[in-house]
Amino acid sequence: MSPAELTSLAHWSIFLGSLDAQQHFFPVSNSWQQYFGLTTEQLHNTEFTYWIHPDDVTTTQHALSQLHPGKPTIIFENRWLDGSHRYRWLLWNAVLSSEKIIYVAAIEITENKNLSNFYQAILEALHVGIVLHETDGTLSNCNPYIEELLGVSADTLLGQKTWEFPTIYEDGSTLAPEKLPAHLTLNSGETCHDVVLGVCKPEGELTWLSCSSQPLWLKDGVQPDAVVSSFVDITDYKLKINELRDKLTLLSCIFDDIDIGIAMTDTLGRFVRVNAAYCKLYGYQLEELIGQSFALLLPPAVRIQAMQHHTAFLAGHNDYPSFWILQHRDGKIIKQSTIENRVQCVDGRQFKITLVLPDNIITSEQQQSLESAFNLIDSNLWIHKLLGQIPVTILCLDREGKIITAQGQQLALLGLTQNALGKYIFEIKMLAPFHEDIHRVLEGEMPSKVIGYKDVALETHYQQVMEGGKWIGTLMILHDITSHRLCQMRLKNTQHELALLMPQVKVGVIYTENEKIIRVNSVCCKLLEYSESELLALSLTQLHPDFYTHLQLQSIVSQHKKSQAPYQIEQSIRTKTGTMVTCKLTLKPLPPRRSLWLLEKIEAIAPPRPPVTTPIPSFSLYLQEMWQQLHDAVLLLDQDFCIQHGNAAMERLSGYLIHELHHKSLYFLDKNEDNLIFYQELQQQLMQQKQLDVRIEQRHKQGTIYACDLKMMVCQNSSDISYIAVLQTPAESLLFDTLTGLPLRAMFDFNLQKNLARAQRHHKNFAVLLVRVENLSVIQQQFGYAVSDKWLQMLGNMLKATVRDSDTVAWDGKRQFVILLEEISQAKDAGLVGQMILFKLTQPLKFAELEVHGEVNIGIAIYPDDHHEADHLVQMAAIALERAEKQGTGEQCCFYNPKLQE
């Protein structure tokens, strides 16, 4: 472009100029003076770099150095000094002519840059790690919190194409970099939710993170244009989960790796759990003992007496241990001493735990210590054996302060070795910071505090261990909360920074989650005439002129959620006094159900007339389309709570077509047949409060039950009353069945994948069983839902009682149970479990005067014989189930491999 052509564009609101070889600037448009207050003389008499912000000079000169005659135009940005001595952002376009003159054009982007900086500030304030991946997998952006989570700086992290951190799944198997959720999303375009990963930081600390990945679609294509990964620290959460493991898991974790036999027997004397050492001691396989009486190991002459002792021991009639002459499978007599103890589970079931202590490996002193430790463990407080990466240390003390057992991550830090067992805690000088509290503990107090110990923050808790109403010892629990304290400090600093930032923003800010307001700034409070606490107690619907406006904005957020691009409209907002203010509203959708509102007042207007509640069919085409695209199910009800219209999401939720629901009462969808009073009270409450939120349970057209959050609002004009009902599915109902309480298919698939990884690593076998209730619909029609619901609950409970605690029983939401037997010795063991299930589930069950008889078929697939992939195993089990159904008796159990039927 020639100088003459540039001069002809001088009337544009664009900044034009040229640079000679010495970078003297020759502006050619009057925009410099009109918008920046800079005269031509000022610009001519100073070097080009004088006007550029010092921090931007290097990047600007580097950009200009890339220019060559004939090379395509380059684009760069920098901050430019105006006549008021303020820096403003410019976006430049530059080209080099053959005469070595650089012609430039610039436009101002200050407003967009400020908005971008505000979004970046919000991103940095999030207590969630955020990483942006380009299409080739390169990490191109992140927020500060991810640096804390991963223990590296952003400079180290950004630019990488591969995941450099050693990472494991929950079961301990290694996660390959290409299996990272972000890479799966890049390849498939699908969102990954809440994948639990253990990430090893550079300093060796293992942090547990929940990772989700979301595709960004900036244009149509088969592959996302970028992927955003979010990371949440769940280390503390996993610790709490581990602390809530049941007693059997604890015993297994403590003793599985040592040569002490452990057996757990029920009230009938049957083995329900044994460890490998116990099996080896007596020469049996695990499957040969489970379900058999412990008397199998005794000579016939003493079996009756042994069972009597067992029953009396569990009933509490005698407390002395039993000493029986047990024999090996080959008949050889084995001499050993045992420790026995009663265990009562939360559900009331009683078991006997037996430790077998061969005399040749256990001294009397060691046996006494084991008895003391066992007594301490067998109490109302049970904790999971703490793995090396979990920041918790446990000391078991007797009533005098002697250390019985100690385990955990900080033993070396505390100066505790195996030599410390049996010593009094006051004899160990390195534990002096704890001596004062332990004196108080032994006197009956239970203090709790945080102690700084060698640059580590330890939170101490003490728990009395009781047996038979007698205090027998104390658990000293030390939580390493150093990382937690650092996170709290970081969060506090971030919140402080955000609190300082928010008042400086010159527009009103509303941050929402699930349509609830969770953060506002002072500008917004002043604009809407509310206090901050009043706004935080409101929902979005209360700020809209009417409910239809609310639906319209919901649709806008839903349409822009994929791209997460901001959307601007002019919108009336209701103030506290009921008047309306017109605002330029910028909506920024944030996954999963969050959004950011920026409000800039335009002018105040008079209150609008009350909205006319026109039935949905008479809406404009735009509103009809909006109505159908809403993610939430929505119903329009008349004054009698009868359904007048609904959207497509309601059809997906309920299974009914809208015309099937037309003129039906909302009560029609309820799970209970006698719940009319509830809806009458609901209507009365709604007329008083004008809107309400309540959790209800409805019945799907196929008969299953689902929970939903019902939000209702009254719409009233001069003559009629109608209601808007919005039904949202709570997150937990996507994982667990509302009726049976069993995991749903998503949870089953997760457990199946974990078990597959474990089986591959340890070369184990496992089985998948599909258990289909063939006559469920007949029972629902014949006896009604009240009976069929109770019957299904009983079937689920029977299945859980039939398999092991470590196995998974799930419900597919229709008429089928799915079972994972996590480890089997041989394929036929799964057949034995299947036959037992078949027998139990087909027995007639009585409800008052009614007798319900189930028809059940089962299909079984075995890993690895039938397939090596999880999804294919389920398909193999389905094929086996179809073969069972074709036999037509309603009581068949079939393997995928027909040879196993023989």
N, C-alpha and C positions, 0 to 999 in steps of 0.2 A: 504494500500500500504506500503510495507516494505521500510526501508532506502535504501536497495540495488536497489529496483525498482525505487525509486526516483532518485538515483544517475545515473541510466541508462538513465534518461530523461534530463540529464544536458546539452545536446547539443541543446535542444529546446530554442526558444526565449521566454521562460517563466521563471518566477522567483520562484525557489523551495527552501524550507527550512523546519525546524522543530523547535518546542519549547518544552523545558522541563517544569517540574512543577513550576520552579522558573522563567519561561518565558525568559530563556536564548536562544538566537537565534543561530541555526546551519545551515547556508546556505549551499546548496549542489550543486548549479549550478553556472557556470561562468558568467551567464547573469548579476549578480549583478555588477561585475566589468566591463563587456563589455558595458552595457547600462547605469549603474548608477555611474560608477567610484568608487565603494566601494569594498575594498579588503575583503577577508575572515577574516583576522585578525581584521579589524575594526568592522565587524559585530559580531564576536565571543566575543569581549572584551566589548561590551556595551549591555545594556538591550534592549529588543525588542521595548519598548515604546519610547526609546530615538529618534528613527528615525521617529516616527509618529508625525504629526502636533499636537500641544497642544490641538487644538479645536476638534481633532478627537480621542483622547486617550480614553475618557470615552465611546464613542459609540463602539470603537474597543474592549475594555475590556468587555463591556456588551455582545457583540456578541460572544466572546470567552467563556464567562461564560455559555452560553447556550449549549455548547458542552457536550455530554454524550456518552459513548461507545454505539455503535449500533444506535445512532440517526443519521438521514440523514445529509449529508454535509450541512454546512451553507455558505452563501455568504454575504460578506460585502465589503465596500470600504472605503479608507482613503487616506490621502496625506503623501507621503514618502520622506524623505530628501535624496538628491543625493550628489555625491561628490563635486558638485559645489555649495552646500548650497542652492539649489532650491527645492521646494516641487513639486512632481509630483504625479498624481492620479494613484492609483492601485486598481484593482478589485480582491478580495481575495476569495479563495476556501479553506475551512479548514475542517479537520476531526480528531476526537480523537480516538487514538488506545487504545487497552486494557491495554497497558503499560503506560497509562497516558501521552503519547507523542502526541503533536498536529502537524500534518503534513499539510503544507500550500503550495499553489501554487498561483501565482499572475500574472496578465498581466496588462500592462500599458494602461490607458484609458484617458490620459491627453487631447489628441486632441478632442476626443468625448465630454469630459466634458467641454472644452472651447467652443465648438460649442453649446452645450446645454446652457451654461451660456449666450452666445450671444443671443440665441433665447429668453432666459428668460429676458434679458435686453430689447429686442425689445418689448416683451409682456408687461413689466412694463412701457414702454414708451407710450403705447397706451392710448389714452384718452377715453377708453371704458372699462367698468367693465367686467372682464372675470372670470367665475367660472367653474370648472371641476367637474362633477358628476360621481361617480362610478355606477356600475349596480344596486346596492342596494339603490341608491339615496344619498349616503354619499358625502358631499362636500369635495373633497380631495385636491384641489389646487385653487388658485385665484391670481389676480394681485393687486397691491396696490390701483388702482383707485376704485375698488369695495368697499374697506374699506371706502373711502371717500363718495361714493354714498350711502352706507347703514349705515354709521355712527358707524361701529364696527371694531374691529381689526381682522386680519386674524386668530389669535389664537382663538377668540370667534366663528368665522364663520366656520372654518374647523372642520371636524369631525361630524357635524350635519347631521342627516338623514331627518329632517323635516325642512320646511321653517318656521322660528320663527318670521317673521315680519308680523304684521297686514297689509293685502294687499287688495286693492279694484280694481274693474274695473272702467272705465270712468263714468259709470252711477251711481256709488256709491255702487253697490252691492259687497258683500264680496267674495273674491277669496279663495276657499278652497286650502290647500297646495297641494292636489293631482291634482289640475287643473293647477299648475304651468307649463309653457311650457316645462321645462326640464323633468318633470315626464311624460308629454304627449309624448315627443319624446322617452323617455326610453321605454314606453309601445308600441308605434306604429312604431318606427324607422323613422318617418316622421319629416321633418324640420318644425319648427314653426317660422313664420316671424312677427316681429314688433307687438307684443302683448303689448298694452298700459296698464300699471299697476301703481297704486298709492301705494307707499310703505311708511309706517309710521316708521321713524327712532326711536331708543330708547329714544331720547330726545323729541319726539312728533312731529317733523317736517315731513310733508308729501312731498315726492319727487315723481315726475312723471317720470317713466322710460319706455323706449321702449325695450322690451325683445325679443330676438330671441334665439332659441336653435337648435343646429346642432348635428346630431349623428356622432360618430366616429366608423368606422368599421375597426377593426384591423384584424379580421379574419371573415370567413363566418359564419353566424349564423342568427337566427331569431330575436335576440335582439342586439341593439348596445352594443359595449364593453365599451363605455363611452359616455357622452354628454357634449358638451361645450355650456354654456349659455353666451350671451353677453348682457350687459345693457348699454343703452345710456340715459343720462339725457336730458329729453325733457321738463323740467319744464318751461323754458323760452319760448319754442315753444308753449306750451299750453296756456301760458299767452297771447302771441300774437294772437293766435286763438280766445281766449275769448274776447280780445279787439276788434275783428273785427265782433262780432255778430251784427245783424241788430237791428233796433229800436224796433221792435215788441218784440223780445226776451228780450231786456232790460226792457221794460215796464212790461212784464209778470213777470220777476224776481223781480222787485222792488215791485210790488203791489199785487202779487198773494196771499201773506200771510196776508194781512190786509183787514179790512172791508170797503174798498173803491171800488165801482163798476167801472169797466173799460170796455169800448166798443170801437171797431174800426170799422168804416163804410167806404165803398168805395164811389166813385163819384155818384153811383146810390142809395146811402142810405142803401145798404145791409150790414148786419153784416158779417164781415169776421173774427172777433176775439172778444170774450167776456170772462171775468173771472168768477170764481165761485160766487163771491160776487154780481156781476151784475145779474146773473141768479137768485140767491136767493132773491134779492131785489124785483124782478118782478114776481117770481113764475114760471119761465120757466126752461126747461132743455136746456143744451148747444145745442143739435142737433136741437131743435125747433127754435132757434134764428138764427143760422148760415145760411146765404143765404137769410134770410127774411129781409124786409124793417124795419128800426127802427120805422116807422110810425105805426107798429103793436102795439106799446105800447101807442099810442096816441088815444084820442077820434076821431071818424071819421070827426068831424067838422073842425079840425085843421090840418089834415094830408097833404092837398095840400099846405097850407101855410108853414108847417114845411119842406116839400121837397124843396120848393122854397128857403127857408132860407139856407137849407143845401147846395144846389147847389151854391148859391151866396157866401156862406162862403168859400167853397173850391176853388172857382174861385178868391177869394181875393176881392170881391166887398163890403164886410162888415166884420168888425172885432169884432162886439159886440157879446157876447154869446147869446144862445137861452135859454129861460126859458119857458118850456112847462109843462102843467099839465099831467103827465104820470100816468098810472093806472096799478095796479096789474092784474095778470091773472084773478083773481076772480072779477075784476071790481072796487076794492077799489082804491081811489085816493091816490097817494103818493106825499108828498111835499118834495122837495129836491132842492139844488142848484147844479150847474154843472160848471166844467171848461172844455172848449173846445179848441182844438188846431189843426192846420193843420200839416200834416207830408207828406213830399215828398220823395219817395224812389229814389235810384240811377237810376232805370230804367224809372223814370218820373211819375210813378203812384202816385196819391194823395189819402190820407185817412184823416179822421177826428177821433181824439182821444177824447173821452168823459170820464171825471172823475165825478162820481156821489157822491156827498157829503151830506149825510143825515144831516139835521140841528141839530138833537139831539146828534150827536157825534163829530161835528166839530165846533170849535169856529171861530169867524171872524178872529182872529189873526192867528190861525192855517191854515185857508183857504188862507189867504194872503201869508203865508210861502209856502204852497203847490203850489200856483200859481207861486211864484218866482222859486221854485225848478223845477216845470214843464217847465217853460220857459227856464231854464238853460239846462235841459235834452233835450228839443226839439230843437236841433241845428245840425250843420253839424258834430259835434263830438259826437259819441255815443259809450259808453263802456258798457261792460257786468257788471252786478252787481257782485262785487268781493266776492267770497266765502272766508270763514275763512282761508283756507289753501293757498290761493293765496297771495303772498307777495306784494300787492299793496294797497295803501290807497288813497282815493279820497276826496278832500274838494272842495265844490262848494262855491265860494265867489261872492258877488254882487260887484257893481262898487265901493263901499266904503270900501270893505274889510270885510263885515259882512259874517259870516259863515251861509250858507243856509242849506246845507246838508253835512254829513261826514259819510263815510263808509270805512271799510277795516280792515286789520289785525293789524295795528299798532296804533289804536286809543288809547288804554290804555297806550302804550309807550309814546305817544305824550301828554297824559293828557287830552284827549278829551272825554267828556261824552255827554249825551243828553242835559245837562245843558249848553253846549257850543254853541248849535244852537241859532242863533240870536245875538251872541256876535261878537264884532269886533276882528279880529285875533290878533291885537296888544295888546288887553287886557289880552291875555293868555301868562303868563310869560314862560311857558315851550316851547312855540314856538318861543322864542327869536332868536334862530339860523337862523330862516327863515325870520325874520322881514325885514332885509335889502333888500333881494330879492323881497319881496312882495311890499315894497315901490316902487321899480323899475317897478314891474308888473303893479301897479295901475297908473304909469306914462306912460304906453304903451310898456315897454320893456318886452321881453319874455326870461329871462335867463334860463340856464339849467346847473346844476352842480351836483357834488356828495358831500354830507354833512355827516360827521361822527357824529352820534348822539347816545350816550349811548351804545357804542360798536356795533352799527348797522350802515351799510353804506346805505344811502338813496339817490337815484338819483332823482332829482326834475325836473319836466317839468311843464310848464304852457301853457294853451291854452285859447285864447279868445273865448267867446261864443257870437255869433252874432244873431240878429233877425231883419229882415227887414233892414239890413245895419247898425243897431245900436248895439254898444257894450253894452251888458247887464250884463256881469259878466265874471268870470274866473274859469277854472278848475285847481286846484292844484293837480298834480299827483305825488305821492311818491312811487317809486319802491324800495322795499327792495332787494338790490343786494349784500347782505353780502355773501351769498353762492356763488353767481356768481363771486365775487371778490376773494373768496378763491379758487374757481375752476381755475380762471385765474392765480392766483399765483402758484397753483399746476402745471398747464400746463406749465407756464413759467419755473418753476424749472425743470420739466420733460424735456422740450425742451433743457434747459441748460445742464442737465445731459447727454441727448442724444448727444448734440453737442460735449461734452467732450469725450463721449464714441466712437463716430464714427471714429475720427482720430486714435484711438489706435488700431482699427481692422486692421490687416495686410493683409486683402484681400479686393478686391473691392466689394462694397455693392451697389445694386440697388434695391429700393423698388418701386413697380409699383401698379397702380390701373387702371382697364379698359384699360390696355396696354399703359398707360401714365406713364412716370417716375415722381415720386413725391418726392424721396429723394435719394441722392447719398453721398458717402464719398470722401475724397481727394484722396485715393488710386485709386478709380475707375476713377476719372477725369484724373489722371496722366497716368493711363494705356491706356485710350481711347483717350487721347490728347484733351479733351474738357474742357472748364470751367464748373463750376457747373451750372450756368444759362443756358448755351447752352444745357447741358444734360437734364435739367428740361423742356426744350422746345421741346424735341424730343419724338417720339413714339418708341416703341420697334422695329417696322419694319425697322426703319432706322439704327439699329445696326446689323441687320442680313445680311448675304451675299446675300440672295435672299428671295423672298416671300415664297417659298416652305419650307425653313428652319423655317420661322416664323410659318407656319402652323404646322410643325412637333413639335415645342416646345409648341404650343397651345394644341396640342393633349396630350403631356406628362403631362402638368399641369392639363388638364381635367381628365386624367386617375388617377392621384394621388390626386385629390381634396377630395375624400371621406375620405381617410386615413390621408390626410394632411402630408404625409411622405415626407421628402426631397428626391430628385432624382439627381444623379450625372452623367454627361456626359462630353465628350470633345467637345468643340464647338468653331468655328471660329467667332470672333466678329469684326465688321467693325469699324475702328478708324475714326477720323475726316479727316485724309489725304487720306482715301480710302484703306489703307493697312489693312491686317488682323492680328489679334493676336489670337493664339490658347490658350484657357483657360480651366481649369477644372471648369466647371460650376455646381454649386449646386443650384437646383431649389426647393423652398419651397412654395407650394400653400397655400394661406391664404384666407378663405372665406370672402365676397362672390366672389369678382373678383380681389383679390389682390394676389401678389406673391413677394417673396424675392429672389433675385439673389445674389450669392456669387461667385466672379470671382477671380481665381488664375492663373496668367500667367504661361504658359508652355514654349512657344517659339514663336517667330515671324515667319511668313511665307509670301511668296510672294502673291500678289493679285491674287485671282482665276480668271479663265476665266469667262466671262459673262454667267449666267445661261441659259440653253437651255429650252425654254418654251414648253416642250413636253405636248401634251394634256393629261388630267387626265386619260383617259382609258389606256394609256400605262405606267402608274406608276407601280412601284413594288407593290406586294400584301400588303406590310406593309404600303406604302403610301396610297393605296386605303382604307385600313381599317382606317387609321388615318383620312383621308378625310371625311369618313362617320361618324366618332365618334365626330367630332367637334360640339360644342354646337351652334356656330354661323352659320347662313346660308351663303354659299359661292358659287359664280358663276364664271365660266371661260368664258370670252367674247372674240370674235374675234375683228378684227380691225374695224368692222362696228357695234360694240356693240351688236352683235347677240350672244345668249346663246349657248355655245358649251357643257357645262356640269355643273352639280350642285350636291350638296350633299343632304343627307337625311333631314338635318335641313331646307333646302330650300323648300322641299316638305311640311314639317310641317308648315312652315311660310305662304306659298302662297296657299296651297291646291291643287296645280298642281303636277302631276307626272313629273319627269325630262324629260321623252320622249315627254310630251305635251309641254314643254318649248323649246325643241331642235330647234335651228335656229330661234326662236322668238327673237325680239329685246327687250332689257331691258325696252324700252318704252312701250312694251306690258303689263307690270305689273303695269304701273302708273294708278292712280285713275282717271286722267283726259283724255279725248279723244282728246284734242287739245293741248298737252303739248310737241310736238315734238321739238319745238325751245329750250326748256329748256335742253333737252338731247344733242342737237347739241352744245349748249354753254358749257355744262358740259364736252363734249369730247374735245373741244378746250382748256378749262381750264386745263384739265387733262394732255394734251400733253405738256403744258407749265410747270406745277408744278410737274409732275410725280406721285403725289398722292394727294388725297383730302378727306375731310370729309364733309358730307352734310346730313341734315334731309329731308327725302322725305316721301310721302304717297303713298302706293300701294293698289291695290284692290285684295282681296281674290277671289278665284275661285267661292265662293258662293255669291260674290257681296259686302261683307262688306269691309270697309276700315281700314287699319292699318298703323301706323307710324313706321318708322325704320330709324336708323342711317346708312347711306351708306358710307363705306370706300372703296376707289378704289386706285389701284396701276397699273402703266404701267409695262409690261414685254416685253422687246424688244431684239431680237437677230439680226443677220446680215440681215435677209430677212423679218421677220414677226413682227407684233405688236399684242399683246393681252393684256387683262386687267383682273385683279383679283378684284372681287367685294365681300365685306363682309358686310352682313346686320345684324344689331343688334337691338333687340327690346328695346326701352327705357323703363325705369321702370314705368313712369307715364301712358304709354299706356296699362299697365296691369290692371290699376284701372279705367280709364275713356275711353269711346268710342271716337275715333278720329272724327267720323262724327257728332254724335248728342251731344257730350259733356256730356252725361249722365254717371253715374257710371256704371261699369260693374258688373258682377255677384259676383266677390270677395268682392267688396265694399258693395253690397246689403246683402250678407251673414253676413258680419261683423255687419252692422246696425241691421239686423234681430236678431242676437244673443244678442246684447245690449238691443234691445227692449223687447225680451223675458224675460231677467233678470228683467227688469223694471216692466213688466206686472206681473211676478210671485210675485214680492215683494209687489206691490200695488193692486194685484187682479184686473187687468184691462183686457179688451178684445181688440184684434187687428185683422187685416185681411191681408191676402196675396192674391193678384190678379195677374193672368197671362193673359196678353193681347197679343194675337197672330194675326199678320197681315197675313191673309191667302193668299192673292193674290200679295205678294211682288215680287216674281219672275216673275209673269205675267206682272206687271207694269214695271219692269226693262227691260223685253224683248220688250214690246210694246212702251214705251216712251224713253228708254235709261236711262243710269245711271245719267245723269245730272239732269233730272226731278225727278227720283226716290229718289236721294239723298236729294234734297230740300224738297220733300214730307215727307220723314222720319224725317228730322229736324223739320218740322212743326208739325208732330204728337207728337214728343217728347216735343216740347214747349207747345202744347195744353194739354198734360198730366200733365206737371208741373203746368200749370195754373189752372187745374181742382182740384187738391188735395191741401192740406195744405202745407205750407212751411216746417213743421216738418216731413211730410211724405217723403218717398223715392221712386223715379222713376228711374229704372235702365233698361239697354238694354243688352240682352244676347249675342249680337254680331251676331245674325242670323236673326230671324224674330219675336222676341218676347220681349215685355216689361214686367218687373216684378215690382210690386208696393207693398209697405208696408204702410198700413194705421195704424199709430202707436197707435192709441187709438180710439175705437168706443164704443158707449153706448150700442148698441144692434146689432145683426148680420144683420138685415135688412138695417141698415145704409150703410153697405158695398155694398149691392145690389143697393141702390140708387146711390152711386158713380159709380158702374159698369154701370148702365143704362145711366148715364150722359156721361161717357167715350164712351160708345157704340154709343150714338147719335152723339157726336162730331167727332169721328174718321171715321164715315161712311158717313159724309157729303161730297159731291163732292167739290174738291178744284181745282181752276183754275190756270194754268201756261201759260201765254200768251193766245194762242188760244186752249190750251189743257185742258181737264177736267179729273181729276183723281178721281176715286171712290174707296174707300177702303172697303175691306171685313174683318171684325174683329170678333173674338170670345173671350170670357172671362171666366176663371174659378176662383172660389173664395173658399178659405178655411178660417175658423174662429178659432182663439185661444180663449179659451181652448176647445171649443165644439168639434172640429174635431180632434185635437191632441195637445199634450203638448210639442213636440219636433220640433225644427225649420225645420230640413230637411224633416221631415214627413209632415209638413204643406205645404211645396212647392210641395211635391208629391201628397198630397190631392187636391191641386189646379190644378195640371196637370191632375188628373183623372177627375175633374169637367170640365176642358177644352176639354178633349176628348169627354165627353158627349155632350158638346155644339157643337163640330164639327160634330158629328154624325147626328145632326138635319139638317145639310146641307144647311142652309140659309145664313151662313156667317155673321149673326148679332144676335148672341145668347150670353146670360150671365147666367151661371149656378153656383149654389152652390154645394159644395161636398155633403152636406146634402140635399137630394131631398125635405125634408119637408119644407125647407125654400123657395122653389120655389112656394109654394102654396100661 
